[in-house]
Amino acid sequence: MEEIKTLLDVSPTAILPQIKRLTDSDLVIQKNGNYELTDMGDLVFKKVQSLVNVLTLLERDNYWIEHDLGGIPKYLLDRIGDLKDCKLIEPDPSQIFEPSTELLDFFSSSRYLMVFSSFYRPEFLPLYTRLGRLESDITLIFTESVLEKIMQNYEKKIRKLATLENTELFVCNDGVKLAELMVSDRGMIISLFDSNGRFYYEYMSCSEPEAIIWAKELIEFYKSRAWQIENEQCIDNLIGTAESEAFPESMMFSLH
């Protein structure tokens, strides 16, 4: 009882009626002078904890309400409370079109880096190359228009990335409702389009383990629905495909 009183900062008089309600409902049991959850109580706790996490997420910031969640599959939407500790990072308006040195510095010492991007960010290419040379594991997933633009301006860099043993390069069709996702052992960031499909360079950031796991699962979801570029021959084929027609329908994303 002393432990409960300290944790909840309440008096025994206030907590005892609540404990009686829980024991009468077979959610809590008293054993050897201690109170503990029953099996059913543990199940209820896990469900309630998930709800509390979602409410915490929504109370902290309106970002999730004001942006399009259509690029997140249902099984991860059900666990979006795992991102409850995310913080909104907004760029300085005067530097909105300049390289994000904070992000580059944050991810520069990562042991692994996983990226999905449907937005052209050439300032990140040196980061991918540097980590690749340091033998960090790199997974890059770009939409076709982003990869096409990268190849137009930085073909040598993308060819080099495609040949590194510790780097995986993927491409998918345009139209994915997710602007950007980056995750490493250091943390994760996610950027969503607003309800009108616009992107404002702001992102949510978190370094908590549950958020990192959630983001890695989202990357793996996209990875399983993208086409891998395994060597320079694949890049040549990709260039030929881009010049003649759109990517195959089988490369389209499905959230089902």
matplotlib code that plots the C-alpha trace (Angstrom):
import matplotlib.pyplot as plt

x = [0.0, 2.9, 4.2, 0.8, 0.4, 3.8, 3.4, 0.0, 0.6, -2.7, -3.8, -4.8, -8.3, -8.6, -7.1, -8.7, -12.2, -10.7, -8.7, -11.9, -13.6, -10.7, -10.6, -14.4, -14.1, -11.3, -8.8, -6.6, -5.8, -4.3, -1.6, 0.8, 0.2, 0.7, -1.7, -1.1, -3.0, -4.9, -4.5, -7.6, -6.3, -3.1, -5.0, -7.2, -4.1, -2.4, -5.5, -5.9, -2.2, -2.5, -5.5, -3.6, -0.6, -2.8, -4.5, -1.0, 0.0, -3.0, -2.8, 0.8, 0.5, -2.1, 0.3, -1.3, -4.8, -3.8, -1.8, -2.6, -2.1, -3.0, 0.5, 0.5, -1.0, -3.7, -1.7, 0.8, -2.0, -3.3, 0.1, 0.6, 0.6, 4.2, 5.1, 3.7, 7.0, 7.6, 8.4, 7.6, 10.6, 9.9, 12.6, 13.7, 11.7, 14.9, 16.7, 13.8, 15.6, 19.0, 20.5, 19.3, 22.6, 20.9, 19.5, 22.8, 24.7, 22.1, 22.3, 26.0, 27.2, 24.5, 25.3, 22.5, 20.2, 16.8, 15.2, 12.0, 11.6, 9.1, 10.7, 13.9, 16.6, 20.0, 21.7, 21.4, 23.3, 26.7, 25.4, 24.3, 27.7, 29.7, 27.8, 28.1, 31.8, 31.9, 30.2, 27.0, 23.9, 22.0, 18.5, 17.2, 13.7, 12.9, 9.8, 10.4, 10.3, 12.8, 15.2, 14.9, 15.8, 18.7, 20.1, 19.8, 22.0, 24.0, 24.1, 27.7, 26.7, 23.6, 25.6, 28.2, 25.6, 24.0, 27.3, 28.1, 27.6, 26.1, 23.6, 20.2, 18.5, 14.8, 12.4, 8.6, 5.8, 4.9, 1.7, 2.7, 1.1, 4.3, 6.8, 9.8, 10.8, 14.3, 15.3, 18.5, 19.8, 19.9, 16.2, 13.6, 11.9, 8.7, 7.2, 3.7, 1.8, -1.1, -4.7, -4.1, -0.9, 1.5, 4.8, 6.2, 9.6, 8.5, 8.8, 8.2, 11.3, 11.8, 14.6, 12.5, 13.0, 9.3, 9.2, 12.3, 10.8, 7.6, 9.5, 11.6, 8.4, 7.0, 10.3, 10.1, 6.5, 7.6, 10.6, 8.5, 6.5, 9.3, 11.7, 15.3, 18.1, 20.9, 23.6, 24.5, 22.7, 19.5, 20.1, 20.6, 17.3, 15.6, 16.8, 15.4, 12.1, 11.8, 12.4, 9.7, 7.0, 5.9, 7.0, 5.1, 1.7, 3.1, 5.4, 2.4, 1.9, -1.0, -1.9, -3.9]
y = [0.0, 2.4, 1.8, 2.5, 5.6, 7.0, 6.2, 7.8, 10.5, 9.8, 8.8, 5.2, 6.6, 7.7, 4.5, 1.8, 2.1, 1.9, -1.2, -2.8, -2.1, -3.7, -6.8, -7.2, -7.2, -9.8, -7.5, -7.2, -9.8, -9.4, -11.9, -12.0, -8.4, -7.2, -6.2, -7.6, -7.9, -11.0, -12.5, -10.6, -7.5, -7.7, -8.0, -5.0, -3.0, -3.7, -2.5, 0.6, 1.4, 1.4, 3.9, 6.1, 6.2, 7.3, 10.0, 11.2, 11.4, 13.5, 15.8, 16.6, 17.9, 18.3, 17.1, 13.6, 15.1, 17.7, 15.4, 12.5, 9.1, 7.2, 6.0, 4.0, 0.4, -0.4, -2.7, 0.2, 2.7, 0.5, 1.0, 4.7, 5.3, 4.0, 7.4, 9.3, 10.7, 12.3, 16.0, 18.3, 19.9, 22.9, 24.5, 28.1, 29.7, 31.5, 28.2, 26.0, 25.3, 24.8, 21.4, 20.3, 20.2, 19.0, 15.9, 15.2, 15.5, 13.4, 10.4, 10.7, 8.2, 5.6, 1.9, 1.5, 3.8, 3.0, 5.6, 6.0, 9.2, 10.5, 13.9, 15.0, 15.6, 15.6, 17.0, 13.6, 11.8, 12.5, 11.0, 7.8, 7.5, 8.2, 5.7, 3.1, 3.6, 3.2, -0.2, 0.9, -1.0, 1.2, 0.7, 3.3, 3.3, 6.1, 6.7, 6.6, 10.4, 11.0, 8.3, 9.6, 13.1, 11.8, 9.9, 12.9, 15.0, 12.4, 9.3, 8.4, 8.6, 6.4, 3.8, 3.7, 3.1, 0.3, -1.6, -1.3, -4.7, -3.1, -1.0, -1.9, 0.3, 0.1, 2.0, 2.1, 3.9, 7.5, 8.3, 6.9, 9.1, 9.5, 12.3, 10.9, 8.3, 7.9, 5.5, 4.4, 3.1, 6.7, 7.6, 8.2, 11.0, 10.9, 13.6, 13.4, 15.3, 17.5, 16.8, 18.6, 16.7, 19.5, 19.1, 21.7, 20.4, 19.8, 16.4, 14.4, 13.0, 10.5, 8.4, 6.0, 2.3, 1.7, 4.5, 3.1, -0.4, 1.1, 3.0, 0.0, -2.0, 0.7, 0.7, -3.1, -2.7, -0.4, -2.5, -5.6, -3.7, -2.1, -3.3, -3.8, -2.3, -4.8, -3.7, -1.2, -3.4, -2.8, 1.0, 0.7, -1.2, 1.3, 4.2, 2.3, 1.7, 5.4, 6.5, 4.3, 3.8, 3.7, 1.1, -2.2, -2.3, -4.9, -2.3, -0.3, 0.0, -1.6, -1.0, -4.2]
z = [0.0, 0.7, -2.8, -4.4, -2.2, -3.2, -6.9, -7.2, -4.6, -2.9, 0.6, 1.6, 2.2, -1.4, -2.9, -0.9, -2.4, -5.9, -5.0, -3.7, -7.0, -8.8, -6.5, -6.7, -10.5, -10.3, -12.0, -8.9, -6.2, -2.7, -2.0, 0.9, 1.8, -1.8, -4.6, -8.0, -11.3, -12.2, -15.7, -16.8, -15.1, -17.0, -20.3, -19.4, -18.5, -21.8, -23.7, -21.5, -21.8, -25.6, -25.4, -22.9, -25.3, -28.2, -26.1, -24.9, -28.6, -29.5, -26.5, -27.1, -30.6, -33.4, -36.1, -36.3, -36.6, -39.3, -41.5, -43.8, -42.1, -45.3, -45.9, -42.6, -42.7, -40.2, -38.0, -37.4, -37.0, -34.2, -32.5, -33.3, -29.5, -29.6, -31.0, -28.0, -27.1, -30.5, -30.7, -33.5, -35.2, -37.3, -39.5, -39.3, -42.2, -43.3, -43.7, -45.1, -48.4, -46.9, -45.9, -42.4, -40.6, -37.4, -39.1, -40.8, -37.6, -35.7, -38.1, -39.0, -36.4, -36.9, -37.0, -39.4, -41.3, -43.0, -45.2, -47.2, -49.2, -51.7, -51.5, -53.3, -50.6, -52.4, -49.2, -47.6, -50.3, -48.7, -45.5, -47.2, -48.9, -45.8, -43.7, -46.5, -46.5, -42.7, -43.2, -41.5, -42.9, -45.2, -46.6, -49.1, -50.6, -53.1, -55.2, -58.9, -59.5, -56.6, -57.9, -61.4, -60.3, -58.2, -61.2, -63.4, -61.1, -59.1, -61.3, -60.2, -56.5, -56.9, -58.9, -56.2, -53.5, -55.6, -55.5, -51.8, -50.1, -46.9, -48.9, -50.1, -52.7, -53.6, -55.8, -55.8, -57.7, -56.9, -55.0, -51.6, -48.9, -46.8, -47.3, -45.4, -42.9, -41.4, -38.6, -37.1, -33.8, -32.7, -33.3, -36.0, -37.8, -39.8, -42.1, -43.4, -46.1, -44.9, -45.9, -49.2, -50.1, -49.2, -47.4, -45.0, -44.1, -40.5, -38.9, -35.8, -34.0, -31.2, -29.8, -27.6, -28.3, -29.1, -31.6, -33.3, -33.5, -35.0, -37.6, -38.6, -39.1, -41.4, -43.4, -43.7, -44.9, -47.7, -48.5, -49.0, -51.6, -53.6, -56.3, -55.4, -57.4, -56.8, -59.2, -62.0, -64.6, -62.7, -62.9, -66.6, -66.9, -64.7, -66.9, -69.9, -68.2, -67.1, -70.7, -72.2, -69.6, -66.0, -63.6, -63.6, -61.8, -59.5, -57.9, -56.7, -52.9, -51.2, -47.6, -47.4]

ax = plt.figure().add_subplot(projection="3d")
ax.plot(x, y, z, "-o")
ax.set_aspect("equal")
plt.show()
